[in-house]
Amino acid sequence: MNILLDFGNSMQKMQIMQQDTVVENICQPRIHISDIQAYEQQGAKNVILSSVVAVDQELEKYLQTHFRYIRMTTNTPIPIQNKYKEPSLGTDRLAVAVAAHRLFPQHPVLVIQMGTCITADFVTAKGEYLGGSIAPGLQMRIKALHSFSAFLPQVECSEPQAFIGNTTASCIMTGVYYGIIDECNGLIARYKEHYEDIKIILTGGDAKMFKNSIKNEIFAFSNLVMSGLNIILNYNADN
């Protein structure tokens, strides 16, 4: 039994895997030791943690002493080649690249991950992770419009009913929502100019809002980071 931990900027996630079967999914503001202990008692022995935020030292000490534990870094062995030129790469981005190459091993793949940020990550058909791009995510754009202006309100996130806004709030959502769609379509078109047989994957917490609006053919996966972490954890256990 594997325990997969993905700590993002907004939420912390835990997935329990029994071989290739998902046993449990937990997503909450913070994962505590008590959330993990029940699975230790059920026989879980392997844990991998990917985090883009500081990790509680007590939690990490617990993981180190009770499990075969991997803290995912850019130096963690992975089944693809990492050709990124800096060590500051978010490990969630490496994880989605690993999962994407496993899903489409004969094709170049672009993964668009929609969370706090919108990241694009590209892996070649040879299994080479080259990098991608980082842009503000949905909530970040909405908050920025409010924070950096004197009179624009903080609006609730919702899918616009029309592409022409007729109130300030609807104009904000129209601008943000369709701006992201047009941005993603433009990004995909740019990659397709260079890689005709490319596969496009959409994932992340906000992906459900956009998967039916992006005009390009895409594959939507809700837990691609977890899939990649599980592959990496098993890869290290076997080597």
N, C-alpha and C positions, 0 to 999 in steps of 0.2 A: 504494500500500500504506500503510495506516494502522497506527500503533502506539498502543494504548490502555493507559494505566497507571492502576490504581486501588489506592492505598495505604491500607489500613484499619488499625484498631487492632491486629488480630491477624495478618493476612497481607497480602502485597503480590501483586497480580495483574497480568499482562500478557496482552493479547490482540492478535493480529495479524489484520488484516482486509484482504482483497483484494476491493475493491468491497463486495459484501454477503456475501462468503463468509469464514467463520472459518478461518484458516490454522493458527493455533496458540493454545493456552491454556496459560499458566504460572501457577501459584499456589505461592508459597513464602514463608518468613519475610521474605526481603529480595530485591529485584530489583537486580542489579548491572549495571554498564556492559557487562560481557562478555555478559550475557544479551541485550542489545539490539544489539550490534555486528554479529552475523550477519545481522540483518534490514536493517541499513543497507547492508551489502554486497549484499543482494538487491534493493535499490532502494527501500526504505521512505523516505519523505520527510516524512511528517506525523506528529506526536506530540501527544497530549493527555494531561495528567496531572491526576488528581483525588486529593487526599491530605488525610486528616484527621490526619496526623502530620507531624512535621518531616521535610523532604526533604534528603537528603545533598547538600551544596553541589557536590561534584565531579560527581555524577550530573546535577544540574540544569545545570551549566555545559556538560557534554557535550551534553545535549539542545539547549541554546540554540545551540550552535555547529555542530551537525551536521544539524539538522532544522528544518523549519517547526514551531515549538513553541508550544503553548498550555498555560499553567499555569491550570487551571480555577479561577475565582473567582466570586463572586456578581456581578461586573461583566462577566464574559464574555458576549458576545451569545448568546442562545439563542432557539429558535423558539417559545417560550411566554412569557407575561408572569409575571415574578416579583413577587408582591405581599407577600412576607415582609417584616416590618417591621424586621429587624435584618440587618446584614452578616455575622453570625457563623454563617450557615446552612452546614451541611456540603454540599460540592459533590456528593457522592454522592447526596444527597437530591434535588438539582436534576436530576441526570442521570436518575434513575429516573422523575421526573415528566415529563421530556421524552420518554423512551421510552414511558411509559404513554399519553401523549396521542397519540403516533404510532400506537400499537396500536389505540386506541379513540377516534378523533377526534370522534365524535358523542356521546360519553358522558362524564359525570363519572367519575373513576377514583380509587380509593384503593389505594395501594401499601403493603403491609406488608412491611418488610424485616427479616429475622431474622438478625442478626449479633451482634457484641459487645453492641449495643443493639437493641431492637425499635423501629423507627421506623415511623410511619404518615405518609404524605404524600399530600395530596389536590390534584388538579388538576381544574378545572371543564371542562365540555364546550366552553367558549369558549377553553380553553387558558390559564387563569389558575391559577398555583400559589399556594395560600393558606396552606400550612403543614401542621400535623398534630400529632404527639405523639412523645415519646421515653420509653421505658421500659427497665428493665434486661433484657438478653438472657439466654438460657439459662445459659451458663457463668457470667455475672456473678451470677445468683441463687444458683447452687450454691455458688460461692466465698464469697458474702456470708454465707450461712448458717453456713459453717465459720468465717469470719473474725470474725463478730460474736457468736459464742456460745462458751461455754467447753468444751462437750462434743460438739457435733455434728461428725461426721467430714467430711472432704473425700471426696466420692463420685465414682465414674466415671459419666459421662453415658451413660444407656441408656434406651430406651423402656420404661416400666413394663409389667409383665405383667397387672396388675389395678389398678383404681382405688382399692383399699384396700391400703395398705402394711402389711406385717406384720413388718418390721424397720426399724431407724432409717434405713438407707440407702434402702430402698424407699419409706419414708414421705417422705423428702426428694425423691426423684425423682417420686413421685406428686404431691406438692404443687406442685413446680415445673412439671412437664409439664402436668398438667391445669389448673393455674393460668394458664399461658400460653394454652391452648386456650380456656378460659372468658373470659379477657381479650380475646382476638382476636374471639371470637363476639360479645361485648358491644360491642366497638368497632365492628364491622361493622354490628350492629343499630342503633347510634346514628346512623351515617352514612345507613343506609337509611331512617330516619325522615324525613330531610331530602331525600334524593336517591334516589327509587324506582328509577331506571334506572341506578344506579351499577354499575360493574364493579370487581371486587376482584382484585388481583394479589398473589400471595405470592412473595417472592424472598429471596435471601440464603443464607448457608452452612448455616443450621439449618432452612431451609424444608422440606427433604425429610423431616424428622422429623414435621412437623405437617400436611403438605398433605392427607393422607387422614383427618385427625381433626377438622378444622374443618368444622362442619356446613353452613356457607354455601357457595354455589357460588363457586369461586375459579379463577383461572388461575395456574398455577405457571410461572415463568420463572427459569432458573438464573443468567443473566448480564445482568440488566436494566440494571445500572449501565453495563456495557460497551456495550450497545446505545445507551443515551443518550449516552455519550461519543462514540461514532462519529457519531451524528446531529449533535451539537454541532460536532465537528471538521469534518464536511463542510459544515455550515451556514456556518461561518466561512470556509472555503475558497471558497465560492460568493459571498460578500458582501464 
